């Protein structure tokens, strides 16, 4: 049950999006049929927010309306990604089961009126979700329209209610075994927090000041595991009646409290929703960031872009429009990096409701509009790329990502909250993207041997196993850059004694960090090579490493800031501050050169090789000549140059 089965069913790459016919009437449905043919739509996601229609009262299902739409789509040549509607319980459910409503950390029970008004730990919710998933699968498991199952939508809501507390305690028993082990792990000797009864252990609800860091980290882990268990229940209920692939749409990067590595192992293939948070060139870089992460969480296999906006960029607390041509550029950006298609939210822009102003394929203005014409052109382009389906992307460089390190970096009481976890990941990925390098994401405990260069921008928490793995990577010939405040705590959230980072990694880096020294937000610190550091500095001792750059003023004057250590067959670098964008790009360029990673295209040209095809996206205003004439799948003919802001998909010899 893989993406390949879906692509074989569709006869090429997937194209379409969320379809909500229940918002409209019969004349609109007839127009939808004609417009979908015109736009080359071959896959529609149906039912995501339709629980109230599917089950108008508890235990009574009404699928007649859904029968009609699935039959109509199938007759029109459109396959269906059938969703379970469990992200949005209907009003009758919350009236019947008020204890299933989510509770905030400060004890406020939320009321019905939005989506995601549920507690994943509430037995009534889990039972109802499992029942409707099973009922849908029993009815449609072999329906000829259904090509894919879509569990839930953008997991997951966190809750601090009594149901969550009881489930948290069960999870803690499984993880720690005994109260003594829990007390040791959390360091409850501090502030008189020692527990003598499991009943006294609670989620990290609102309290007087700082929460216990170990408690906070374990609650984040618990929340992710709870969501995964809920997903598995629905998936297994579906599999009892259907052999079609099952997935859920992940929302990147930090919207969901999920261990995305764990989810990637459970999905038949990874799907994501991606909405850039900056316009222009930044949106193109953000597209690559999201796509590289999606591919990585699926172990390098093809994945699927489940949602993007036709004209939606969320930035500066505004919904900004995309520039003409961005729909194609963003779509190709995802497909280049492994997506076997591109879907949108949604097909037709809603005339009422909470997302009235969310962009869509058919906007309020109707099909006689720039947006629909542009999407239609993109649909035609995607249809020409059928031969690319199923191929994969290989990267020589990786950025390390670990959910534990993310969650640990957000506990109370740290020396500084700046920069936040995903900003640090984006900073590293952007430097590589600007350098023209395709990047994987990897976990610190993964086999890293295939990568020439690994960047570790944010590993505040690092397990002993992860530290040993990184040390082994360097010893066996890899080039590793570890950045500030890494390996400062272990997997129990306990500080490393004797200096940072973890002992095995200290050996590979040849340094010992003694003291973190955060900077003021407006403070800058100059390095001996002229680079500018911001936000953070550290007092560290060189043990075996060479000092590449040192601090030039203050109490750290003359102390190492950037180091390099020959260890085994490789090199371990350590950066103890946050470099300006230009200075960081220069450092990354040096590391790429040292590691032997070569880029062939000029700045501004995004080039990604996927299988036997090369995707080219020209983000600049100049024409770029090709090294040799090549066949372009988008035009169906030979290509000798890439026009300004142009795109091409070249069939390689």
C-alpha positions in Angstrom: 0.0 0.0 0.0 2.2 2.8 -1.3 2.1 6.0 -3.3 2.9 3.9 -6.4 -0.5 2.1 -6.2 -2.2 5.5 -6.1 -0.2 6.7 -9.1 -1.0 3.5 -11.1 -4.7 4.1 -10.4 -4.5 7.7 -11.5 -2.3 7.0 -14.5 0.1 9.8 -13.6 0.7 12.4 -10.9 -2.2 13.4 -8.6 -3.8 16.8 -9.2 -6.9 18.3 -7.5 -7.8 19.1 -4.0 -10.4 19.2 -1.2 -13.9 19.0 -2.6 -16.9 20.0 -0.4 -20.0 19.6 -2.5 -22.2 19.7 0.6 -21.6 23.5 0.6 -23.3 23.8 -2.8 -26.4 22.8 -4.8 -27.0 20.7 -8.0 -26.3 23.4 -10.6 -22.9 24.1 -9.1 -22.1 20.3 -9.1 -22.8 20.2 -12.8 -20.4 23.1 -13.3 -17.9 21.4 -11.1 -17.8 18.3 -13.3 -17.1 20.4 -16.4 -14.5 22.6 -14.7 -12.6 19.6 -13.1 -12.3 18.1 -16.6 -10.9 21.5 -17.8 -8.4 21.7 -15.0 -7.2 18.1 -15.4 -8.3 17.2 -11.8 -8.0 13.5 -11.2 -8.1 13.3 -7.3 -10.6 14.9 -4.9 -10.5 14.8 -1.2 -14.0 14.3 0.1 -15.6 14.3 3.6 -13.0 16.0 5.7 -15.5 18.2 7.6 -18.7 16.3 7.0 -19.4 14.4 10.2 -22.6 16.2 10.9 -24.0 15.1 7.6 -22.6 11.5 7.7 -23.9 10.9 11.2 -26.8 13.4 11.9 -27.4 11.8 15.3 -25.4 9.4 17.3 -25.4 5.9 15.8 -27.5 6.8 12.7 -25.5 7.2 9.5 -26.7 8.9 6.3 -24.5 8.1 3.4 -27.0 8.6 0.6 -25.7 12.0 -0.3 -22.1 10.7 -0.2 -23.0 7.8 -2.5 -24.3 10.2 -5.1 -21.1 12.4 -5.1 -18.7 9.4 -5.2 -20.6 7.9 -8.1 -20.7 11.3 -9.8 -16.9 11.9 -9.4 -16.2 8.3 -10.5 -18.3 8.8 -13.7 -16.4 12.0 -14.3 -13.0 10.3 -14.1 -12.1 11.7 -10.7 -10.8 9.4 -8.0 -11.5 10.1 -4.4 -9.3 10.5 -1.3 -12.0 9.7 1.2 -11.5 11.3 4.6 -12.8 10.4 8.0 -14.4 13.5 9.4 -13.1 13.2 13.0 -11.3 16.6 13.2 -14.6 18.3 13.5 -17.2 16.6 15.8 -20.8 17.8 15.2 -22.8 19.7 17.8 -24.8 16.7 18.9 -21.6 14.9 19.9 -20.4 17.6 22.2 -23.8 18.1 23.7 -24.0 14.3 24.5 -20.4 14.1 25.7 -19.3 17.4 27.2 -16.5 15.7 29.0 -14.9 15.1 25.5 -14.4 18.9 25.0 -10.8 20.1 25.3 -9.5 21.9 28.4 -6.8 24.5 28.3 -3.8 24.5 30.6 -5.5 27.0 32.9 -8.6 24.8 33.3 -11.0 26.5 30.8 -13.2 24.0 29.0 -13.6 25.1 25.4 -17.1 25.1 23.8 -18.3 23.8 20.4 -18.0 26.4 17.6 -14.8 25.6 15.8 -13.0 22.6 14.5 -10.8 20.4 16.7 -13.1 20.6 19.7 -12.3 17.3 21.2 -9.9 15.6 23.6 -8.0 12.7 22.0 -7.9 11.0 25.4 -11.7 11.1 25.9 -13.1 7.5 25.5 -16.4 8.8 24.0 -14.5 10.7 21.3 -12.2 7.8 20.5 -15.1 5.3 20.3 -17.1 7.7 18.0 -14.1 8.3 15.7 -13.4 4.6 15.4 -17.1 3.8 14.7 -17.4 6.3 11.9 -14.1 5.3 10.3 -15.3 1.7 10.4 -18.7 2.5 9.0 -17.2 4.5 6.1 -14.7 1.7 5.3 -17.4 -0.9 5.4 -19.5 1.0 3.0 -16.8 2.4 0.6 -13.9 0.0 1.2 -14.2 -1.4 -2.4 -16.0 1.5 -4.0 -14.5 2.1 -7.5 -14.1 5.8 -6.8 -12.0 5.4 -3.6 -8.3 5.4 -4.3 -7.0 6.6 -1.0 -8.1 7.0 2.7 -7.4 10.2 4.6 -7.6 9.8 8.3 -8.7 12.9 10.3 -7.1 16.3 9.4 -4.0 17.9 10.7 -3.6 16.1 14.0 -3.7 17.1 16.8 -5.4 19.0 19.6 -3.6 19.0 23.0 -5.8 18.8 26.1 -5.2 19.1 29.9 -8.5 17.6 31.2 -9.0 14.7 33.6 -9.2 12.2 30.7 -5.8 13.5 29.5 -4.4 13.3 33.0 -5.4 9.6 33.5 -4.0 8.7 30.1 -0.8 10.6 30.8 -0.4 8.6 34.0 -0.8 5.4 32.1 1.7 6.5 29.6 4.2 7.5 32.3 3.8 4.0 34.0 4.7 2.4 30.6 7.7 4.7 30.1 9.2 4.9 33.6 7.8 1.8 35.3 7.9 3.0 38.9 7.3 6.3 40.8 10.9 6.1 42.0 12.1 6.1 38.3 9.7 8.9 37.5 11.0 11.0 40.4 14.6 10.4 39.4 13.9 11.2 35.7 12.1 14.5 36.5 14.4 15.5 39.3 11.6 16.0 41.8 13.9 16.5 44.7 13.9 20.1 43.6 11.1 22.3 44.8 9.7 19.5 46.9 8.0 17.9 44.0 8.5 14.2 44.9 5.5 12.1 44.1 4.3 9.3 46.4 1.1 8.4 44.5 0.5 8.1 40.8 -2.9 9.9 41.4 -0.9 13.1 42.3 0.8 13.2 38.8 -0.9 15.7 36.5 -0.3 17.3 33.1 1.6 20.5 33.2 -1.4 22.7 33.9 -1.2 26.4 34.7 0.9 26.9 37.8 2.6 29.7 39.8 5.9 29.8 37.8 8.1 27.4 35.9 6.9 23.9 35.2 9.1 20.9 35.8 11.1 20.5 32.5 10.9 16.7 32.6 7.2 16.8 33.1 6.7 19.2 30.2 8.8 17.2 27.9 7.1 13.9 28.7 3.7 15.6 28.2 4.7 16.6 24.7 5.9 13.1 24.0 2.6 11.7 25.4 0.6 14.1 23.2 2.3 12.8 20.1 2.0 9.2 21.1 -1.7 9.8 21.9 -2.3 11.2 18.4 -0.5 8.3 16.8 -2.6 5.8 18.7 -5.8 7.6 17.6 -4.5 7.5 14.0 -3.7 3.8 14.2 -7.2 3.0 15.5 -8.9 4.6 12.6 -6.3 3.2 10.1 -6.8 -0.4 11.4 -10.6 0.0 11.3 -10.3 1.0 7.7 -7.9 -1.8 6.8 -10.4 -4.3 8.1 -12.6 -3.4 5.1 -10.3 -1.9 2.4 -7.0 -2.5 0.7 -6.5 1.1 -0.4 -3.6 3.1 1.0 -4.2 5.0 4.2 -2.6 8.3 5.3 -3.1 11.5 7.2 -2.1 15.0 6.3 0.8 16.4 8.4 1.1 20.1 8.8 4.6 21.5 8.7 6.7 22.6 10.4 5.7 23.3 14.0 1.9 23.5 13.9 1.4 20.0 15.2 2.8 18.5 18.4 3.9 15.4 16.6 7.0 13.3 16.3 6.9 13.3 12.5 9.5 10.5 12.3 7.1 8.2 14.2 4.1 9.2 12.0 6.2 8.7 8.9 6.8 5.0 9.9 3.1 4.4 10.3 1.7 6.0 7.1 1.4 4.1 3.8 3.0 7.3 2.5 3.5 10.7 3.9 1.2 13.6 2.9 1.6 17.2 4.0 -0.2 20.5 3.9 2.1 23.4 3.1 1.4 27.1 3.3 4.4 29.5 2.9 4.7 32.0 5.7 6.6 34.5 3.6 6.1 35.8 0.0 8.4 35.9 -3.0 11.7 34.2 -3.0 11.2 33.3 0.7 8.1 31.3 -0.3 10.2 29.3 -2.8 12.7 28.5 -0.1 10.0 27.6 2.3 8.5 25.3 -0.3 11.8 23.5 -0.5 12.0 23.3 3.3 8.6 21.7 3.6 9.2 19.3 0.7 12.6 18.1 1.9 11.1 17.4 5.4 8.1 15.5 3.9 10.4 13.4 1.8 12.7 12.7 4.7 9.9 11.7 7.2 8.8 9.1 4.6 12.3 7.6 4.4 13.0 9.1 1.0 10.0 7.5 -0.7 7.6 9.5 -2.9 5.1 11.5 -0.9 2.1 13.7 -1.7 1.3 17.4 -1.3 -2.2 17.1 0.1 -2.9 20.8 0.5 -1.5 24.1 -0.8 -3.2 27.4 -1.4 -3.7 28.8 -4.8 -3.2 32.3 -3.7 -2.4 32.0 0.0 0.7 33.2 1.8 0.4 33.7 5.5 2.7 36.5 6.6 2.7 39.4 8.9 -0.7 38.4 10.3 -2.1 38.8 6.8 -3.2 36.5 4.0 -1.0 37.8 1.1 -1.5 37.0 -2.5 1.0 35.0 -4.6 2.6 36.5 -7.6 1.6 35.3 -11.1 3.4 32.0 -11.9 3.9 31.1 -8.2 1.3 28.3 -8.4 3.3 26.5 -11.0 6.7 27.3 -9.3 5.5 26.1 -5.9 3.8 23.0 -7.4 7.0 22.1 -9.3 9.1 22.8 -6.2 7.2 20.1 -4.3 7.1 17.6 -7.2 10.8 18.1 -7.8 11.6 17.1 -4.2 9.6 13.9 -4.3 5.8 14.6 -4.3 3.8 12.4 -6.6 1.3 15.2 -7.3 -0.1 18.4 -6.0 -3.5 19.1 -4.4 -5.1 22.3 -3.1 -7.4 23.4 -0.4 -9.9 23.8 -1.7 -11.7 23.2 -5.0 -14.3 26.0 -4.7 -13.9 29.0 -2.4 -16.5 28.9 0.3 -19.3 31.6 0.3 -19.7 31.3 4.1 -18.0 29.9 7.1 -14.7 30.4 9.0 -12.5 30.1 5.9 -14.5 32.2 3.5 -11.4 34.0 2.5 -9.1 31.0 2.1 -8.1 30.9 -1.5 -9.3 28.1 -3.8 -9.0 26.7 -7.3 -12.4 28.3 -8.3 -12.4 31.6 -6.5 -15.4 33.8 -5.6 -14.9 35.4 -9.0 -15.6 32.1 -10.7 -13.7 30.3 -13.5 -13.3 33.5 -15.5 -10.4 34.6 -13.3 -6.6 34.7 -13.2 -6.5 32.0 -10.5 -8.6 29.4 -12.3 -6.8 30.0 -15.6 -3.4 29.6 -13.8 -4.4 26.5 -12.0 -5.7 25.0 -15.3 -2.3 25.7 -16.9 -0.7 24.0 -13.9 -3.0 21.0 -14.2 -1.9 20.6 -17.9 1.8 20.9 -16.8 1.4 18.3 -14.1 -0.3 15.9 -16.6 2.8 16.1 -18.8 5.0 14.8 -15.9 3.4 11.4 -15.6 6.7 9.6 -16.3 8.3 11.2 -13.3 5.9 9.4 -10.9 7.6 7.0 -8.4 11.1 8.3 -8.9 13.2 9.5 -5.9 15.6 12.2 -4.8 19.1 11.6 -3.4 20.8 14.2 -1.2 24.4 14.5 -0.1 23.7 16.8 2.8 21.4 16.5 5.9 20.1 18.8 8.6 19.3 17.1 11.9 15.8 17.2 13.3 14.5 15.6 16.5 11.1 16.2 18.1 12.6 15.7 21.5 15.1 18.4 20.9 12.3 20.7 19.7 10.1 20.1 22.7 13.0 20.3 25.1 14.0 23.7 23.7 10.5 25.1 24.7 10.5 24.3 28.4 10.5 26.9 31.0 13.6 28.3 32.6 16.1 28.1 29.7 18.8 30.8 29.5 17.2 32.3 26.3 14.3 31.4 24.0 16.1 32.9 21.0 16.3 31.8 18.3 13.4 29.3 18.4 13.9 25.7 17.2 12.3 25.9 13.7 14.0 29.2 13.0 17.3 27.5 13.5 16.3 24.6 11.2 15.1 27.1 8.6 18.4 29.1 8.9 20.5 26.0 8.1 18.2 24.8 5.3 18.1 28.2 3.7 21.8 28.5 3.6 22.0 25.2 1.8 19.1 26.1 -0.5 20.8 29.4 -1.4 23.9 27.4 -2.2 21.9 25.2 -4.6 22.1 22.1 -2.5 19.2 19.6 -2.0 18.9 18.6 1.6 17.6 15.7 3.6 16.5 15.9 7.2 17.7 13.1 9.5 17.4 12.1 13.1 20.6 12.1 15.2 20.3 8.3 15.7 19.8 7.6 11.9 22.5 6.0 9.8 24.2 9.1 8.4 26.9 7.4 6.3 25.5 8.4 2.9 25.9 12.2 3.7 29.0 14.1 3.0 27.9 17.0 5.3 25.6 17.1 8.3 24.4 20.3 10.0 23.1 20.1 13.6 21.7 23.5 14.2 19.4 22.7 17.2 20.3 19.7 19.4 19.8 21.1 22.9 18.6 17.6 23.9 20.8 14.8 22.6 20.6 11.2 23.7 23.6 9.1 24.5 22.9 7.0 21.4 22.6 10.1 19.3 25.9 11.5 20.5 27.7 8.2 19.9 26.2 8.0 16.4 27.3 11.5 15.5 30.8 10.8 16.8 30.9 7.6 14.7 29.8 9.6 11.7 32.7 12.0 12.0 35.2 9.2 12.7 34.1 7.4 9.5 34.8 10.4 7.3 31.8 12.7 7.6 31.9 16.5 8.1 29.7 17.7 10.9 28.7 21.2 12.1 27.3 21.3 15.6 25.8 24.7 16.7 25.5 26.4 20.0 23.9 24.9 23.2 23.8 21.4 21.7 23.9 18.2 23.8 23.3 20.3 27.0 20.7 17.8 28.3 20.1 14.1 27.9 16.9 12.3 27.0 15.6 12.7 30.5 16.0 16.5 30.3 18.9 16.4 32.8 21.9 18.6 32.3 25.1 17.1 31.1 27.7 17.3 33.9 31.4 18.1 33.2 30.7 20.4 30.3 28.7 20.4 27.1 27.9 18.7 24.8 27.5 15.0 25.5 30.8 13.3 26.2 30.9 11.2 23.1 30.3 14.3 20.9 32.8 16.4 22.9 35.4 13.9 21.8 34.5 14.2 18.1 34.4 18.0 18.3 37.5 18.5 20.5 35.9 21.2 22.6 34.3 21.6 26.1 31.7 24.2 26.6 31.8 25.6 30.2 29.3 28.4 30.2 26.4 29.6 28.0 26.3 33.4 27.6 23.2 34.6 25.8 23.3 38.0 24.3 20.7 40.8 24.3 18.4 40.8 21.3 20.1 44.0 20.0 23.6 42.9 20.9 26.3 41.9 18.4 29.6 40.2 19.0 32.5 40.3 16.5 34.6 37.3 15.6 38.3 37.5 14.6 37.4 36.6 11.0 35.1 39.6 10.8 31.9 37.6 11.2 29.1 39.0 13.4 27.5 36.9 16.1 24.0 37.5 17.6 21.7 36.2 20.3 24.2 33.7 21.9 27.8 33.1 22.9 29.6 30.5 24.9 32.7 30.2 27.0 34.4 27.1 25.8 37.8 25.4 26.0 39.6 23.9 23.1 40.9 20.5 23.9 42.1 19.0 20.6 40.4 21.3 18.1 41.9 24.2 16.2 40.3 27.6 16.6 39.0 28.9 13.3 37.7 32.2 14.8 37.7 33.7 18.2 35.7 36.4 20.0 37.3 39.8 20.0 35.9 41.7 22.9 34.3 41.5 26.3 35.1 38.7 28.8 35.3 36.2 25.9 38.0 38.1 24.0 40.5 35.6 22.6 38.3 32.7 23.5 37.3 30.3 20.7 34.0 30.9 18.8 34.3 28.6 15.8 36.4 25.4 15.9 37.4 22.5 13.7 38.6 19.2 14.8 40.2 16.3 12.7 38.7 13.2 14.3 39.3 9.8 12.7 38.7 10.2 8.9 36.4 13.2 9.3 36.0 16.7 10.8 33.8 18.0 13.6 33.1 21.7 13.6 31.5 23.7 16.5 29.9 27.1 16.3 29.1 28.8 19.6 27.1 31.8 18.4 24.4 32.6 15.8 26.0 34.1 12.7 24.4 36.7 10.5 22.9 35.3 7.3 25.8 36.3 5.1 28.4 35.0 7.5 26.6 31.8 8.0 26.3 31.3 4.3 30.0 31.8 3.9 30.7 29.2 6.6 28.3 26.7 5.0 29.9 27.3 1.6 33.3 26.5 3.1 31.9 23.3 4.6 30.4 22.2 1.3 33.7 22.7 -0.4 35.6 20.8 2.3 33.0 18.0 2.0 33.2 17.8 -1.7 29.6 18.8 -2.4 29.5 20.5 -5.9 26.8 22.7 -7.3 26.6 23.3 -11.1 24.1 26.1 -11.5 24.4 29.8 -10.9 22.8 31.5 -7.9 19.0 31.9 -8.4 18.5 28.6 -10.2 17.0 25.9 -8.1 18.0 22.6 -9.6 16.8 19.2 -8.3 17.5 15.8 -9.8 14.7 13.4 -9.3 15.5 10.0 -10.8 16.2 10.5 -14.5 14.8 14.1 -14.6 16.1 17.4 -13.6 13.8 20.2 -12.4 15.0 23.7 -13.0 13.3 26.8 -11.4 14.8 30.1 -12.3 14.1 32.5 -9.5 16.1 35.3 -11.1 15.5 37.8 -13.8 18.2 36.7 -16.2 18.1 34.1 -19.0 20.3 31.1 -18.1 21.8 29.1 -21.0 21.7 25.3 -20.6 25.0 23.4 -20.9 23.4 21.4 -23.7 20.1 21.1 -25.4 17.6 18.9 -23.5 14.1 17.7 -23.8 11.7 19.7 -21.6 8.6 17.8 -20.4 6.7 21.0 -19.8 6.9 22.2 -23.4 7.3 18.8 -25.0 10.3 20.0 -27.1 14.0 20.9 -27.0 15.2 23.6 -24.6 18.4 25.5 -24.9 17.9 28.2 -22.2 15.9 28.9 -19.1 14.0 32.2 -19.4 13.7 34.7 -16.5 11.5 33.2 -13.7 11.0 30.2 -16.0 10.6 26.5 -15.2 11.7 23.3 -16.9 11.7 19.6 -16.3 14.5 18.0 -18.4 14.7 14.4 -19.3 18.3 13.4 -18.6 20.3 11.3 -21.0 
